[in-house]
Amino acid sequence: MDKTVVIVTHDLDLAYEFSNRCILLNNGEVVFDGRSKEVLKDEAFLKDNNLDLPLMFRKV
């Protein structure tokens, strides 16, 4: 059974783990629409859009 579930979250670790597609907004505008696994590892892109790298990818 194919289902679509829409989750709105600021938890980027959750988004990385449980989503295939990610739509990111910055100031109400779509800045990314695509594969979660691509964008949520892109530290420069996230920083440009006032987002932090998910905890799982941060260097300790």
Phi and psi restraints in degrees (range 20) as a CNS / XPLOR table:
assign (resid 1 and name C) (resid 2 and name N)
       (resid 2 and name CA) (resid 2 and name C) 1.0 -82.8 20.0 2
assign (resid 2 and name N) (resid 2 and name CA)
       (resid 2 and name C) (resid 3 and name N) 1.0 132.7 20.0 2
assign (resid 2 and name C) (resid 3 and name N)
       (resid 3 and name CA) (resid 3 and name C) 1.0 -137.9 20.0 2
assign (resid 3 and name N) (resid 3 and name CA)
       (resid 3 and name C) (resid 4 and name N) 1.0 149.5 20.0 2
assign (resid 3 and name C) (resid 4 and name N)
       (resid 4 and name CA) (resid 4 and name C) 1.0 -114.4 20.0 2
assign (resid 4 and name N) (resid 4 and name CA)
       (resid 4 and name C) (resid 5 and name N) 1.0 130.2 20.0 2
assign (resid 4 and name C) (resid 5 and name N)
       (resid 5 and name CA) (resid 5 and name C) 1.0 -121.1 20.0 2
assign (resid 5 and name N) (resid 5 and name CA)
       (resid 5 and name C) (resid 6 and name N) 1.0 128.8 20.0 2
assign (resid 5 and name C) (resid 6 and name N)
       (resid 6 and name CA) (resid 6 and name C) 1.0 -102.5 20.0 2
assign (resid 6 and name N) (resid 6 and name CA)
       (resid 6 and name C) (resid 7 and name N) 1.0 123.1 20.0 2
assign (resid 6 and name C) (resid 7 and name N)
       (resid 7 and name CA) (resid 7 and name C) 1.0 -121.3 20.0 2
assign (resid 7 and name N) (resid 7 and name CA)
       (resid 7 and name C) (resid 8 and name N) 1.0 130.2 20.0 2
assign (resid 7 and name C) (resid 8 and name N)
       (resid 8 and name CA) (resid 8 and name C) 1.0 -108.5 20.0 2
assign (resid 8 and name N) (resid 8 and name CA)
       (resid 8 and name C) (resid 9 and name N) 1.0 121.1 20.0 2
assign (resid 8 and name C) (resid 9 and name N)
       (resid 9 and name CA) (resid 9 and name C) 1.0 -151.4 20.0 2
assign (resid 9 and name N) (resid 9 and name CA)
       (resid 9 and name C) (resid 10 and name N) 1.0 156.1 20.0 2
assign (resid 9 and name C) (resid 10 and name N)
       (resid 10 and name CA) (resid 10 and name C) 1.0 -103.0 20.0 2
assign (resid 10 and name N) (resid 10 and name CA)
       (resid 10 and name C) (resid 11 and name N) 1.0 -1.1 20.0 2
assign (resid 10 and name C) (resid 11 and name N)
       (resid 11 and name CA) (resid 11 and name C) 1.0 -86.5 20.0 2
assign (resid 11 and name N) (resid 11 and name CA)
       (resid 11 and name C) (resid 12 and name N) 1.0 97.1 20.0 2
assign (resid 11 and name C) (resid 12 and name N)
       (resid 12 and name CA) (resid 12 and name C) 1.0 -70.4 20.0 2
assign (resid 12 and name N) (resid 12 and name CA)
       (resid 12 and name C) (resid 13 and name N) 1.0 -26.1 20.0 2
assign (resid 12 and name C) (resid 13 and name N)
       (resid 13 and name CA) (resid 13 and name C) 1.0 -65.3 20.0 2
assign (resid 13 and name N) (resid 13 and name CA)
       (resid 13 and name C) (resid 14 and name N) 1.0 -44.1 20.0 2
assign (resid 13 and name C) (resid 14 and name N)
       (resid 14 and name CA) (resid 14 and name C) 1.0 -61.6 20.0 2
assign (resid 14 and name N) (resid 14 and name CA)
       (resid 14 and name C) (resid 15 and name N) 1.0 -45.2 20.0 2
assign (resid 14 and name C) (resid 15 and name N)
       (resid 15 and name CA) (resid 15 and name C) 1.0 -61.0 20.0 2
assign (resid 15 and name N) (resid 15 and name CA)
       (resid 15 and name C) (resid 16 and name N) 1.0 -41.7 20.0 2
assign (resid 15 and name C) (resid 16 and name N)
       (resid 16 and name CA) (resid 16 and name C) 1.0 -64.0 20.0 2
assign (resid 16 and name N) (resid 16 and name CA)
       (resid 16 and name C) (resid 17 and name N) 1.0 -44.1 20.0 2
assign (resid 16 and name C) (resid 17 and name N)
       (resid 17 and name CA) (resid 17 and name C) 1.0 -70.9 20.0 2
assign (resid 17 and name N) (resid 17 and name CA)
       (resid 17 and name C) (resid 18 and name N) 1.0 -36.9 20.0 2
assign (resid 17 and name C) (resid 18 and name N)
       (resid 18 and name CA) (resid 18 and name C) 1.0 -115.3 20.0 2
assign (resid 18 and name N) (resid 18 and name CA)
       (resid 18 and name C) (resid 19 and name N) 1.0 5.2 20.0 2
assign (resid 18 and name C) (resid 19 and name N)
       (resid 19 and name CA) (resid 19 and name C) 1.0 -127.1 20.0 2
assign (resid 19 and name N) (resid 19 and name CA)
       (resid 19 and name C) (resid 20 and name N) 1.0 147.7 20.0 2
assign (resid 19 and name C) (resid 20 and name N)
       (resid 20 and name CA) (resid 20 and name C) 1.0 -93.2 20.0 2
assign (resid 20 and name N) (resid 20 and name CA)
       (resid 20 and name C) (resid 21 and name N) 1.0 -35.9 20.0 2
assign (resid 20 and name C) (resid 21 and name N)
       (resid 21 and name CA) (resid 21 and name C) 1.0 -120.8 20.0 2
assign (resid 21 and name N) (resid 21 and name CA)
       (resid 21 and name C) (resid 22 and name N) 1.0 141.6 20.0 2
assign (resid 21 and name C) (resid 22 and name N)
       (resid 22 and name CA) (resid 22 and name C) 1.0 -132.3 20.0 2
assign (resid 22 and name N) (resid 22 and name CA)
       (resid 22 and name C) (resid 23 and name N) 1.0 132.8 20.0 2
assign (resid 22 and name C) (resid 23 and name N)
       (resid 23 and name CA) (resid 23 and name C) 1.0 -116.6 20.0 2
assign (resid 23 and name N) (resid 23 and name CA)
       (resid 23 and name C) (resid 24 and name N) 1.0 116.9 20.0 2
assign (resid 23 and name C) (resid 24 and name N)
       (resid 24 and name CA) (resid 24 and name C) 1.0 -104.8 20.0 2
assign (resid 24 and name N) (resid 24 and name CA)
       (resid 24 and name C) (resid 25 and name N) 1.0 135.2 20.0 2
assign (resid 24 and name C) (resid 25 and name N)
       (resid 25 and name CA) (resid 25 and name C) 1.0 -112.9 20.0 2
assign (resid 25 and name N) (resid 25 and name CA)
       (resid 25 and name C) (resid 26 and name N) 1.0 145.2 20.0 2
assign (resid 25 and name C) (resid 26 and name N)
       (resid 26 and name CA) (resid 26 and name C) 1.0 -136.3 20.0 2
assign (resid 26 and name N) (resid 26 and name CA)
       (resid 26 and name C) (resid 27 and name N) 1.0 117.9 20.0 2
assign (resid 26 and name C) (resid 27 and name N)
       (resid 27 and name CA) (resid 27 and name C) 1.0 54.0 20.0 2
assign (resid 27 and name N) (resid 27 and name CA)
       (resid 27 and name C) (resid 28 and name N) 1.0 40.1 20.0 2
assign (resid 27 and name C) (resid 28 and name N)
       (resid 28 and name CA) (resid 28 and name C) 1.0 80.8 20.0 2
assign (resid 28 and name N) (resid 28 and name CA)
       (resid 28 and name C) (resid 29 and name N) 1.0 2.1 20.0 2
assign (resid 28 and name C) (resid 29 and name N)
       (resid 29 and name CA) (resid 29 and name C) 1.0 -113.1 20.0 2
assign (resid 29 and name N) (resid 29 and name CA)
       (resid 29 and name C) (resid 30 and name N) 1.0 140.7 20.0 2
assign (resid 29 and name C) (resid 30 and name N)
       (resid 30 and name CA) (resid 30 and name C) 1.0 -71.0 20.0 2
assign (resid 30 and name N) (resid 30 and name CA)
       (resid 30 and name C) (resid 31 and name N) 1.0 120.5 20.0 2
assign (resid 30 and name C) (resid 31 and name N)
       (resid 31 and name CA) (resid 31 and name C) 1.0 -108.5 20.0 2
assign (resid 31 and name N) (resid 31 and name CA)
       (resid 31 and name C) (resid 32 and name N) 1.0 -12.3 20.0 2
assign (resid 31 and name C) (resid 32 and name N)
       (resid 32 and name CA) (resid 32 and name C) 1.0 -157.2 20.0 2
assign (resid 32 and name N) (resid 32 and name CA)
       (resid 32 and name C) (resid 33 and name N) 1.0 139.0 20.0 2
assign (resid 32 and name C) (resid 33 and name N)
       (resid 33 and name CA) (resid 33 and name C) 1.0 -144.9 20.0 2
assign (resid 33 and name N) (resid 33 and name CA)
       (resid 33 and name C) (resid 34 and name N) 1.0 103.1 20.0 2
assign (resid 33 and name C) (resid 34 and name N)
       (resid 34 and name CA) (resid 34 and name C) 1.0 178.7 20.0 2
assign (resid 34 and name N) (resid 34 and name CA)
       (resid 34 and name C) (resid 35 and name N) 1.0 -153.5 20.0 2
assign (resid 34 and name C) (resid 35 and name N)
       (resid 35 and name CA) (resid 35 and name C) 1.0 -72.2 20.0 2
assign (resid 35 and name N) (resid 35 and name CA)
       (resid 35 and name C) (resid 36 and name N) 1.0 125.9 20.0 2
assign (resid 35 and name C) (resid 36 and name N)
       (resid 36 and name CA) (resid 36 and name C) 1.0 -58.1 20.0 2
assign (resid 36 and name N) (resid 36 and name CA)
       (resid 36 and name C) (resid 37 and name N) 1.0 -42.0 20.0 2
assign (resid 36 and name C) (resid 37 and name N)
       (resid 37 and name CA) (resid 37 and name C) 1.0 -64.6 20.0 2
assign (resid 37 and name N) (resid 37 and name CA)
       (resid 37 and name C) (resid 38 and name N) 1.0 -23.6 20.0 2
assign (resid 37 and name C) (resid 38 and name N)
       (resid 38 and name CA) (resid 38 and name C) 1.0 -77.9 20.0 2
assign (resid 38 and name N) (resid 38 and name CA)
       (resid 38 and name C) (resid 39 and name N) 1.0 -56.4 20.0 2
assign (resid 38 and name C) (resid 39 and name N)
       (resid 39 and name CA) (resid 39 and name C) 1.0 -74.6 20.0 2
assign (resid 39 and name N) (resid 39 and name CA)
       (resid 39 and name C) (resid 40 and name N) 1.0 -32.6 20.0 2
assign (resid 39 and name C) (resid 40 and name N)
       (resid 40 and name CA) (resid 40 and name C) 1.0 -78.6 20.0 2
assign (resid 40 and name N) (resid 40 and name CA)
       (resid 40 and name C) (resid 41 and name N) 1.0 -0.8 20.0 2
assign (resid 40 and name C) (resid 41 and name N)
       (resid 41 and name CA) (resid 41 and name C) 1.0 -105.9 20.0 2
assign (resid 41 and name N) (resid 41 and name CA)
       (resid 41 and name C) (resid 42 and name N) 1.0 -6.2 20.0 2
assign (resid 41 and name C) (resid 42 and name N)
       (resid 42 and name CA) (resid 42 and name C) 1.0 -87.6 20.0 2
assign (resid 42 and name N) (resid 42 and name CA)
       (resid 42 and name C) (resid 43 and name N) 1.0 88.8 20.0 2
assign (resid 42 and name C) (resid 43 and name N)
       (resid 43 and name CA) (resid 43 and name C) 1.0 -59.0 20.0 2
assign (resid 43 and name N) (resid 43 and name CA)
       (resid 43 and name C) (resid 44 and name N) 1.0 -41.9 20.0 2
assign (resid 43 and name C) (resid 44 and name N)
       (resid 44 and name CA) (resid 44 and name C) 1.0 -64.3 20.0 2
assign (resid 44 and name N) (resid 44 and name CA)
       (resid 44 and name C) (resid 45 and name N) 1.0 -44.9 20.0 2
assign (resid 44 and name C) (resid 45 and name N)
       (resid 45 and name CA) (resid 45 and name C) 1.0 -62.5 20.0 2
assign (resid 45 and name N) (resid 45 and name CA)
       (resid 45 and name C) (resid 46 and name N) 1.0 -45.5 20.0 2
assign (resid 45 and name C) (resid 46 and name N)
       (resid 46 and name CA) (resid 46 and name C) 1.0 -61.6 20.0 2
assign (resid 46 and name N) (resid 46 and name CA)
       (resid 46 and name C) (resid 47 and name N) 1.0 -44.4 20.0 2
assign (resid 46 and name C) (resid 47 and name N)
       (resid 47 and name CA) (resid 47 and name C) 1.0 -62.5 20.0 2
assign (resid 47 and name N) (resid 47 and name CA)
       (resid 47 and name C) (resid 48 and name N) 1.0 -40.8 20.0 2
assign (resid 47 and name C) (resid 48 and name N)
       (resid 48 and name CA) (resid 48 and name C) 1.0 -60.7 20.0 2
assign (resid 48 and name N) (resid 48 and name CA)
       (resid 48 and name C) (resid 49 and name N) 1.0 -24.1 20.0 2
assign (resid 48 and name C) (resid 49 and name N)
       (resid 49 and name CA) (resid 49 and name C) 1.0 -110.6 20.0 2
assign (resid 49 and name N) (resid 49 and name CA)
       (resid 49 and name C) (resid 50 and name N) 1.0 24.8 20.0 2
assign (resid 49 and name C) (resid 50 and name N)
       (resid 50 and name CA) (resid 50 and name C) 1.0 59.7 20.0 2
assign (resid 50 and name N) (resid 50 and name CA)
       (resid 50 and name C) (resid 51 and name N) 1.0 36.8 20.0 2
assign (resid 50 and name C) (resid 51 and name N)
       (resid 51 and name CA) (resid 51 and name C) 1.0 -121.2 20.0 2
assign (resid 51 and name N) (resid 51 and name CA)
       (resid 51 and name C) (resid 52 and name N) 1.0 151.3 20.0 2
assign (resid 51 and name C) (resid 52 and name N)
       (resid 52 and name CA) (resid 52 and name C) 1.0 -96.7 20.0 2
assign (resid 52 and name N) (resid 52 and name CA)
       (resid 52 and name C) (resid 53 and name N) 1.0 150.1 20.0 2
assign (resid 52 and name C) (resid 53 and name N)
       (resid 53 and name CA) (resid 53 and name C) 1.0 -58.6 20.0 2
assign (resid 53 and name N) (resid 53 and name CA)
       (resid 53 and name C) (resid 54 and name N) 1.0 139.0 20.0 2
assign (resid 53 and name C) (resid 54 and name N)
       (resid 54 and name CA) (resid 54 and name C) 1.0 -54.4 20.0 2
assign (resid 54 and name N) (resid 54 and name CA)
       (resid 54 and name C) (resid 55 and name N) 1.0 146.8 20.0 2
assign (resid 54 and name C) (resid 55 and name N)
       (resid 55 and name CA) (resid 55 and name C) 1.0 -53.3 20.0 2
assign (resid 55 and name N) (resid 55 and name CA)
       (resid 55 and name C) (resid 56 and name N) 1.0 -37.1 20.0 2
assign (resid 55 and name C) (resid 56 and name N)
       (resid 56 and name CA) (resid 56 and name C) 1.0 -63.7 20.0 2
assign (resid 56 and name N) (resid 56 and name CA)
       (resid 56 and name C) (resid 57 and name N) 1.0 -18.6 20.0 2
assign (resid 56 and name C) (resid 57 and name N)
       (resid 57 and name CA) (resid 57 and name C) 1.0 -106.5 20.0 2
assign (resid 57 and name N) (resid 57 and name CA)
       (resid 57 and name C) (resid 58 and name N) 1.0 -2.9 20.0 2
assign (resid 57 and name C) (resid 58 and name N)
       (resid 58 and name CA) (resid 58 and name C) 1.0 -77.1 20.0 2
assign (resid 58 and name N) (resid 58 and name CA)
       (resid 58 and name C) (resid 59 and name N) 1.0 140.7 20.0 2
assign (resid 58 and name C) (resid 59 and name N)
       (resid 59 and name CA) (resid 59 and name C) 1.0 -82.9 20.0 2
assign (resid 59 and name N) (resid 59 and name CA)
       (resid 59 and name C) (resid 60 and name N) 1.0 135.3 20.0 2
